[in-house]
Amino acid sequence: MTTRRLRPIAAALAALLLVLPAAVAAQDAKWIVGVRALGIYPDDSSSISGLDVKDQWTGELDFTYFFTRNVAAELILGWAKHEVTLNGTSLGKVGVLPPTLTFQYHFTDLGAFKPYVGIGGNYTYFYENELANGTLSIKDNSWGGALQVGADYMVNKNWSLNLDVKYVWMDTDVQLTSTGATLGTLDIDPWLWTEVQAERMVK
């Protein structure tokens, strides 16, 4: 595993250790609404030698609904433009819009500290998808799975701090724009992680 792939895991573990010692009373809520600064770190691979997708920071809006005290569903909405390179030479940027839905289990017996795990899927829509001055393009949108681990720390009954890490499967094809012929596959498969963010509880 490369240093780049370990970086989001290390950041997540460090932030979790920071919030472990404290505990306050928490109140139940049906909805949590949050805004995150999102780091996207592609764990990319391609059948085209030398093709690479660069890291990117962006924004994210997320909504979590609790069916019970422990079971919830989260929808995240975000966007990004990733630089694509071939042997270190930029081919341009491609836009991705990957709404992701996960079903979560929240552990609620640790006071203010409420870790959770999740599993789900995403649909990735590629836009502004021409590369190499229009010679190449990414046409195929993508369905893929998603895994999640995170934690909420309850500051009071209305606000919490959150740390969240996801791994999302995302793949597409690289084509010749003129003919539509497929040149190869591109698996982006990003790590999505945030530093601690504030969330609002809504009953």
C-alpha positions as CSV (number, residue, x, y, z in Angstrom):
1,M,0.0,0.0,0.0
2,T,1.4,3.4,-1.0
3,T,1.9,6.4,1.3
4,R,-0.9,8.2,-0.5
5,R,-3.3,5.4,0.2
6,L,-2.4,5.3,3.9
7,R,-2.7,9.1,4.4
8,P,-6.5,9.2,4.8
9,I,-6.5,6.2,7.1
10,A,-3.8,7.8,9.3
11,A,-5.7,11.1,9.4
12,A,-8.9,9.3,10.4
13,L,-7.3,7.4,13.2
14,A,-5.6,10.5,14.6
15,A,-8.8,12.5,14.7
16,L,-10.7,9.6,16.4
17,L,-8.0,9.5,19.1
18,L,-8.5,13.2,19.7
19,V,-12.3,12.8,20.5
20,L,-12.2,9.5,22.5
21,P,-11.5,10.9,26.0
22,A,-14.5,13.2,26.3
23,A,-18.2,12.3,27.1
24,V,-21.4,14.3,27.5
25,A,-25.1,13.5,27.4
26,A,-26.6,13.3,23.8
27,Q,-30.2,13.6,22.6
28,D,-31.8,11.6,19.9
29,A,-32.5,13.3,16.5
30,K,-34.3,12.1,13.4
31,W,-32.1,14.1,11.0
32,I,-28.5,15.3,10.8
33,V,-27.6,17.9,8.2
34,G,-23.9,18.6,7.6
35,V,-21.5,20.5,5.3
36,R,-18.0,19.0,4.8
37,A,-14.7,20.0,3.3
38,L,-14.0,16.8,1.4
39,G,-10.6,15.4,0.4
40,I,-10.7,13.0,-2.5
41,Y,-7.7,10.7,-3.0
42,P,-8.1,8.4,-6.0
43,D,-6.8,4.8,-5.6
44,D,-6.7,4.8,-9.4
45,S,-5.6,2.2,-11.9
46,S,-6.0,1.9,-15.7
47,S,-5.4,-0.5,-18.6
48,I,-3.7,2.5,-20.3
49,S,-0.1,2.7,-19.0
50,G,0.8,6.0,-17.3
51,L,-2.8,7.3,-16.9
52,D,-3.3,8.9,-13.5
53,V,-6.0,10.9,-11.6
54,K,-4.9,13.6,-9.2
55,D,-6.1,14.3,-5.6
56,Q,-8.7,17.0,-5.1
57,W,-10.4,19.0,-2.3
58,T,-14.1,20.0,-2.7
59,G,-17.3,20.6,-0.8
60,E,-20.0,18.1,0.3
61,L,-23.6,18.4,1.6
62,D,-24.9,15.4,3.6
63,F,-28.2,14.3,5.0
64,T,-28.6,11.5,7.6
65,Y,-32.0,10.0,8.6
66,F,-32.3,7.8,11.6
67,F,-34.9,4.9,11.3
68,T,-34.1,3.8,14.9
69,R,-31.5,4.9,17.5
70,N,-28.9,2.8,15.9
71,V,-29.9,2.4,12.2
72,A,-29.6,5.3,9.7
73,A,-29.2,6.2,6.1
74,E,-26.9,8.9,4.7
75,L,-27.0,10.7,1.4
76,I,-24.0,12.7,0.4
77,L,-23.9,15.2,-2.5
78,G,-20.6,16.5,-3.8
79,W,-18.7,17.4,-6.9
80,A,-15.1,17.7,-8.1
81,K,-12.9,18.3,-11.1
82,H,-9.9,16.0,-11.3
83,E,-6.8,16.5,-13.3
84,V,-6.0,13.5,-15.5
85,T,-2.4,13.0,-16.6
86,L,-0.6,10.6,-18.9
87,N,3.0,9.9,-17.9
88,G,3.0,13.1,-15.9
89,T,1.6,15.3,-18.7
90,S,-1.8,16.9,-18.1
91,L,-4.6,15.9,-20.4
92,G,-7.1,18.3,-18.7
93,K,-9.8,18.0,-16.1
94,V,-12.9,15.9,-15.9
95,G,-15.9,16.7,-13.7
96,V,-17.5,14.1,-11.4
97,L,-20.8,14.2,-9.6
98,P,-21.1,11.1,-7.4
99,P,-24.1,11.0,-5.1
100,T,-23.6,8.3,-2.6
101,L,-26.1,6.5,-0.3
102,T,-25.0,4.4,2.7
103,F,-26.9,2.5,5.4
104,Q,-25.2,2.9,8.7
105,Y,-25.1,1.2,12.1
106,H,-24.4,3.7,15.0
107,F,-22.9,2.5,18.3
108,T,-24.7,4.5,21.1
109,D,-23.3,3.2,24.4
110,L,-20.1,5.3,24.5
111,G,-21.6,8.6,25.8
112,A,-20.9,11.6,23.5
113,F,-18.7,9.5,21.3
114,K,-20.8,7.7,18.7
115,P,-18.9,5.7,16.0
116,Y,-20.6,4.1,13.1
117,V,-20.0,1.9,10.1
118,G,-21.8,2.0,6.7
119,I,-22.2,0.2,3.4
120,G,-24.0,1.4,0.3
121,G,-23.4,2.5,-3.3
122,N,-23.0,5.5,-5.6
123,Y,-23.8,6.6,-9.1
124,T,-21.1,8.8,-10.7
125,Y,-22.0,11.2,-13.5
126,F,-19.1,12.5,-15.5
127,Y,-19.4,16.0,-17.0
128,E,-17.0,18.3,-18.8
129,N,-15.5,15.1,-19.9
130,E,-13.3,15.9,-22.9
131,L,-9.5,15.5,-22.5
132,A,-6.4,16.2,-24.6
133,N,-8.0,19.2,-26.4
134,G,-11.1,17.1,-27.2
135,T,-9.2,14.1,-28.7
136,L,-10.2,11.9,-25.8
137,S,-13.3,11.7,-23.7
138,I,-14.9,9.9,-20.7
139,K,-18.4,8.9,-21.6
140,D,-19.6,6.0,-19.4
141,N,-21.2,6.9,-16.1
142,S,-20.6,4.5,-13.2
143,W,-22.4,2.4,-10.6
144,G,-20.3,1.2,-7.7
145,G,-20.2,0.2,-4.0
146,A,-19.2,2.2,-1.0
147,L,-17.8,1.4,2.5
148,Q,-17.8,3.9,5.4
149,V,-16.5,4.4,8.9
150,G,-16.9,7.5,11.0
151,A,-17.8,9.0,14.4
152,D,-20.0,11.7,15.8
153,Y,-19.0,13.6,19.0
154,M,-22.0,15.3,20.6
155,V,-21.1,18.8,21.7
156,N,-24.7,19.5,22.9
157,K,-28.2,18.3,22.0
158,N,-28.2,20.3,18.7
159,W,-24.7,20.1,17.4
160,S,-22.0,17.4,16.9
161,L,-18.5,17.2,15.4
162,N,-18.0,14.5,12.8
163,L,-15.2,12.6,11.2
164,D,-16.0,10.4,8.2
165,V,-14.0,8.2,5.8
166,K,-15.4,6.3,2.7
167,Y,-14.0,4.1,0.0
168,V,-16.0,4.3,-3.2
169,W,-15.7,2.1,-6.3
170,M,-15.9,4.3,-9.5
171,D,-14.9,3.2,-13.0
172,T,-15.3,4.3,-16.6
173,D,-13.8,4.0,-20.1
174,V,-11.5,6.3,-22.0
175,Q,-12.6,6.8,-25.6
176,L,-11.5,8.4,-28.9
177,T,-13.9,11.3,-29.2
178,S,-14.0,11.1,-33.0
179,T,-15.0,7.5,-33.3
180,G,-16.2,6.5,-29.9
181,A,-13.7,3.6,-29.8
182,T,-12.7,2.5,-26.3
183,L,-9.0,2.8,-25.6
184,G,-9.0,1.4,-22.1
185,T,-10.6,1.4,-18.7
186,L,-10.0,3.8,-15.8
187,D,-10.8,2.8,-12.2
188,I,-10.8,6.0,-10.0
189,D,-11.9,4.2,-6.7
190,P,-11.4,7.2,-4.4
191,W,-10.9,7.5,-0.7
192,L,-13.2,10.3,0.6
193,W,-12.3,11.7,3.9
194,T,-13.0,14.8,6.0
195,E,-11.5,16.5,8.9
196,V,-13.7,17.2,11.9
197,Q,-16.9,19.1,10.7
198,A,-19.9,20.5,12.5
199,E,-23.4,19.0,12.0
200,R,-26.8,20.2,13.0
201,M,-29.4,17.9,14.6
202,V,-33.0,18.3,13.4
203,K,-35.8,16.5,15.2
